[in-house]
Amino acid sequence: MSAVTFADLGVSNAVAEALAERGMTSPFAVQELALPDALAGRDVLVSSPTGSGKTIAFGVALVEGIEAEDPRPSALVLVPTRELATQIVDEIREIAHSRALAITAVYGGAGLEKQSRLSSRSHIVVATPGRLEDLLQRGALSLAQVKLLVLDEADRMLDMGFQPAVKRIVAQTNPNRQTLFLSATLDGKVGDVARAYTRDPKLIEYKPAGGAKVNIEHRFQQVTRDDKIDELVNQLQDKDRGLAVVFVKTKFGADKVVRKLAGYKIDAVALHGNRSQAQRRKALEAFEDGRVTTLVATDVAARGLDVAGVTHVIQYDIPIDVETYTHRVGRTARAGASGIGVTFVEPEEVRDVGVMGRDLKLGEQLGAAGMRVADPGEKGPGVHRKQGGNRGSGRGGAGGGGRGQSRSNHSPRQEQGSSYGRSRGERSDHGGGRGGRQGQGGSSRSGGGRSGGRGGR
């Protein structure tokens, strides 16, 4: 497979040369699998881990699938967060320009009028659902001529409660469009949505040989609340580390950790939903450039984060579930590199981490830290209670959301601040409460409270 070139897959000379200028002469495995069908105009469903090269795969298909003379916009990429929107534009801007195509990102927290002008003039629009609906309601652009649609990180969009907005948006595109649907998983509800939006799609499920554990060293460190910051400092003072991402559960916690690290003469920047877009961009640029080597982030803000040179991911607060664990540690070991994932575990969290360790098959790594994996069927006391507020009331975490109800009552356009009726606890960066589990403060369809704000639109 390594001998295959982009030209062999049907990529035009202009795009192949633009890729070569960035040092990309041979496609990654997922690109080699997806591009032939995508370039042939077929709908494609792609399940592939983060960092495997999906962005270039669909980016090349978009650029090759439209012409400079086509109506604007002719292609639409829907994404869950503004960070992912800007990163996608940065990733494929040059290959779009190689074919005289304009591309722009549309997201909340930036000037509406400017985005309105740019989106109406661009061949490719990369957008978060809430801000795109704002522009559509203002009549700033039309999606009627969109012949290429990409749903990226579709599982996360559903998880964040965007399905109603996505449904409304997709209904405005050309019914004869080509659709590329990308997700970490295509199981359950995500698979149902994928089938609803595609026609006779080619299914591509790419899993690297041996899984992510080949390149990621998983470590667990038992800590107490009092010595947690000292242990973080020890990890960050590792002379062999490059860039490090530190995950915390709340926006307040991110700012607090940054302040504490400053007391140890360690420069760090915070990334979370309460920061303005300008502040978030400035923080990411400082981190990407290596001027600041430590980024302290919440889960939602870091979704889609793809920065070269991240050698360490430190889970200062334990993840809420296996999916979140996988997403977090996936910020390192990108594109075949290696990395280290360290998880801090407080005494009351040992059983929860034992359950995750069992499901992730990390028994050896837990044992090295003096911990054990949970027995089959064993459940922990619940990170839901710790990270999701009062279980009995179904209230949210730091964001102060409302009570669980029989139906979701949030606005689907409150991106990163919206609730979604799932049985998991609230990720505190969302700013609103998820509904409790059935019998624990809400029905199984509970939608949780309204968001505290519109931060991520």
N, C-alpha and C positions, 0 to 999 in steps of 0.2 A: 504493500500500500504506500510505502514511503516514496516510491519512484513516481507516483502519480502527480501530475501538476494540475493547476487550476484550468489551464488550457485544455487538458485532456478531458475535463468534466464539461466542457462547452462554454467556459467563461471567455468573454471577448478579450482581445489583446489590450484594449484600453484599461479594463478593470484588472486584468492579470498584471499589467505593468504597475498600476497603482498599488496593488498588493505587494509586488516585489520590492517597491520602494520602501515599504514598511518591513521588509525582511521576511515576507510571507511568500515563499515559493512553492511549498507543498501544503496541501490541505490537511487539516486535522481529520481524524477518523469520522466524526459526526458530519463534517462538511462534505467529505467524500461520499458518505451515505445519503445525505439529504439533497445535495445540489442537483444531481441528474434529474430527479423527478420534479424538483422545484423549478428548475430552468425549463422543463418541458411543459410547465403550466399546470401541473397537477397539484391538488390539495395535499398537504403533508402534515402529519401529526408527528411531533418529535418529543420523545422523552429522553432526556440526557442530563447528567449531573452538571452543576455549576462549574464554570471554568473550562468547559470542553470545546468551546468555539462556536456556540449556537449563533451568536450575534453576527459573525461574519457569514455564516451559512445563510441566514435569512436576509442579511444586508446585501449580499451579492445577488440573491434572487430578486430582490426589490429593484436594484439598480439595473439589472439586465432586463427586467420585465416591463419597463416603461421607457418612453422616449421623451426627449426634451420638448417636443411639440405637443405632448399629451396635455389634457386639461389639468389644472392644479386645484386641489391635490389629486393625484392618481393612486397614491399609496398611503396607507395608514398603519401605524404601529401603535397598539394600545399596550400600556405598561402600568404597573401598580404604583410606582413612586417617581417623584421628580428626579431623584438621583439617577435612577436607571434611565430615564428619558434623556438626560444630558449625556450620560455615558454612551448610550447607543449612538446619538448624533456625533459625538466625538469619534467613535469607532468607525463609522461608515461615511463620514463627511468627504474624505478624500476620494473614496471610490465613487461616490455620487458625483463629485465634481469632474471626475474623469469622463463622465458621459453628459456633462453640462446639465446636471440635475441639481435643483435646490432642495435643501432639507432643513427643517427647523424643529425645535422642541417646544411643546406646549404644556405648561404645568402651572400650578398655583404658586403664589409667592413672588411672582414677577409681573411686570407691567402688562395689563390686559390689552391695551390699545396697540402696543408694539407687537405682541404675539398675534393679535388679530390681523395686522398688516402682513406680517411675515408668513403666517400660515396660509393665507389666501394666495400668496405668490409662490409657494413651495410645492414641488412635485411630491415630496415625501414629508408627512407630518408624523412626528413621534409624540404621543400625548398620553397624559393621565386622564381618566374618564371624566372627572369633575370639571376640570378646566375646559376640556373639549366641549362638554355640554353647554358651558357658559357661552362659548364662542358660537355654537350652533344656534342657541336661543337668540343671540344677538344678530343672527344672519350674517356673521362674518365670513363664513365659508360654507360650502356644500360638500357632502360626501357622495353625491349621486354618481360621480364619475370615478370613484375609488374602485379600481379593478384588482388591486392587490391589498390584502388585509393580513396583518400579523398580530396575533395575540401572544405576547411574550410574558413568561412567568404567569400563565393563566391560573395555575393553582393558587398563587398568592393573591391574585385579583379576586377570586372567589372567596378566599379566606378573609379578605378585608371587606367583604360585603358589596363588591362592585357589580355583581351579576345583573341587577336590574338596569344599571346605567349602561353596561356593556351591551345588553340586549337591545336597548333603545338605539344605541350608536350603530350597531351592526345592521339593524333594520334600515338604516338610512344609506347604506352602501349599495353598490351595484349588485343585484342578486346573482349575476353571472361572474362575480369576482373569483379570484383565486385566493384561498385562505391557507395560511401557514400557522399552525397552532403549536406552541412550545410550552412545555410544562415539565416540572421535576417528576410528576407522576401523571398517569392517565387513567387512574383507577377511580371507581365510584362516580361521584357527581361531576368531577372534572371530565371524565370520559364521556358522560352523557352530554355535557355542554359541547365538547369537541365534536361529537357526532352530529349535534344539531346545527353546527356552523360550517360543516364541511360536506363535500360530496365525493364519495368513493375515494377517500384519502389513502395515501400510502403511509403505513405505520412504520416509524423508525424508532426503535428502542435501543439506545446505545449505553452500554455499561462497560467502563474500562476493565480490562482483565485484572482480577484481584480486588477491584473496588478501590475506594478512596484511601483505605488504610495502607496501601502500598507506599504512598508518599507522605502520609501524615503520621507523625508520632503522637499518640494520645497519652497524656499524662493527667493524673489526678492528684490533688494536694489537699489534705485535710487541714483546715484552718479554723480558727475561732473568729468571731466578729472583731475582737480587739486586735488580733495580729494580722488581719486580712490585708491592710494597706502595706504593712511591712513586707509581707510575702510578695505582694505585687511589685514593690520596689526591687526586691531581690531578683524577680523574674526579668524586670526591665533593665537591670544592670548587667545582664548576661552580655559579655563582650562579643559573642558570636551572633547576636541577633541583628536583624535588619529592621524593617518596619513591623510594628506590633499593633494589633487591634484588640482593645479591651472591651468586652461586652458587659453591660449592666442592664438592669431591668427597667429603670425609670429615667426620665429626663433630669429630675433633680439629682438622682444618683450620679449621672454622668458629670454634671457640673461639680458635684462634691468631690468626686475622685480627681478631676483635673486640678481643683484647688489644693487637695492634699498632696498630689504629686509635685506641685509647684513648691511646696514646703521642703521637698527633698531635692530641689534643683533639677527636676525632670520636667521638661517641656512637653505638654500634651494639649490636644485640642478636642473639643466635644462635638459630637454630631447627633442631633436629635430634633424632634418636631417643633420645639419651641424656638429654634433658631430661624432667623430670616433666611431667605434663599441666598442673599449675598453673603451672610455669615457662614452658611453651610458650604457654599462654593469656595470661599476663602480658606476654610478649614481643610477641605479636600485637596485644594491645590497645594497648601503647605505640606500636607501629608504625602501627596503623590510626588512632590519635588524633593522630599527628604529633609526639608527645613525643620519639620517636626516629625519625629519618628514614632510617636505614640498617638493613636486615635482612640478616644473613648466614645463608644456608640451604643445606642439602643437598637433593638432588632429591626424595627420598621425603617428607621433612618438608614440602616446599613444594607437594606435589601438591594441586591443588584450591585453592591460595591465590588469593583474589580480593579485592584491596584497591584501592579507588579512589585515584587520585592517584599511582600508581607511574609515574614518568616515565623512569626508567633501570633497565635490567637489565644487570648487569655479570657476565660469565662469567669469574670469576677463574681457575677451572680449566676447561679446554675440556670440552664435553659428550661423552658416550660415543658418541652417534650422532645422526642427523638428527632422530629423534623427540624426543630429549631437548633438542636445540637449540630445536626448535619449542615444546616445552612451556615451557622457560625464558623465552624472549623473549615468549611469550604472556602473561606476568605483567604486561606493560605494554600500552598501547594497548587498554585494555578498553572495550567498549561504544562504539566509534567514536572514542575519544580517540587521540592520537598518542603515540609513545614512542621511546626510543632503546635499542638493544641493542648492547652493547660486548663483544667477545670478546678476551681476552688470549691471545696465542699465543707460546709459548716456541719456541726454534729447533728442537728435536726434534719439535715438534708441527705444523710448517708443512705437511708433506705430508698429515697426517690432516685438518687444517682445509681444505686444498685439495680433498680428496675430498668433504667435507661441503659446501663452497662450490659445488662442481660440481652436487651433487644438489639443493641449495637454489637454484641459479641466482643466485648472488651473486658472479659473476665480477667485475663492476665494482667492488663494494665491496672485494673482496680486492685487486684491482689498485691501488686507492687507498692500500692499506697496504703496497704493494710485494710482494705475494704473487700467486700464480697459482692458477687452478683446476686440478684434476687432469685429465689426459687421459682419454678414454673407456676404461673398463676398468682404469685405474690404481688401485692400492690403496695406502693409507698403511701405515707400519710398525705401526700398531695402538694405539689408545687402550686396547684390551682389556688389553694387557700392562701399561701404565702404571697403569690404574685397576682392574685386576682381579687383581693379584698375579701370581705366577709362572705363565706360560702352560703350561709343561711339566707342572706338577703339577695344574693345575685348581684351585689354592687361591684362596681369597677375598682381598679386600683388607684394609682396616684392621680389619675385624671378626674376622678369623682363622677363617674357616670350614674345613670339611673337604675331603677330596679328592673329585674327580668320581667318580661311580659310574654303574653301568648303569641305575639307576632313582633317581628322586627319593626321598630318605629323610627329608625334613623334615616337621615337623608342619604341616599346612595352617593351623593356628590361630596360628602364630608370625608375626603380621602385622608387616610392615615389617622383620622379622628373618628371613623365610623365603627359601629359595632356590627357583628355578624352572628346570627343565631347558630352557634355551634356549641358542642358540649365542653369545649376547652375553656380554661380560665382566661381572664383578660391579660393580654400583653400590655403592660402598663403604659407603654409609649403611645398607645392608640388614643388615650385621653377620654375614653368612655367605657362604661362597663359592659362586658359581655353577659349574656344571660347565664343563670346558673344551670347546673345539670338537673335533669328531671328529678323532682323530689328534693332539690336543694336550692330552691329559690326561683324556679321557673320551669316551664315545660321544656321538652326536648327541642321545641321549635323556638325557644326563647331568643329574643334578639338583643337584649341588653339595653342600656340607656343611650341617650343621645350623646354625641360627642361634646367635649368641652370647647371645641373650636374647629376651624376649617383648615388647620395647619398644613395638610399635605396636598391640598387641591392643586 
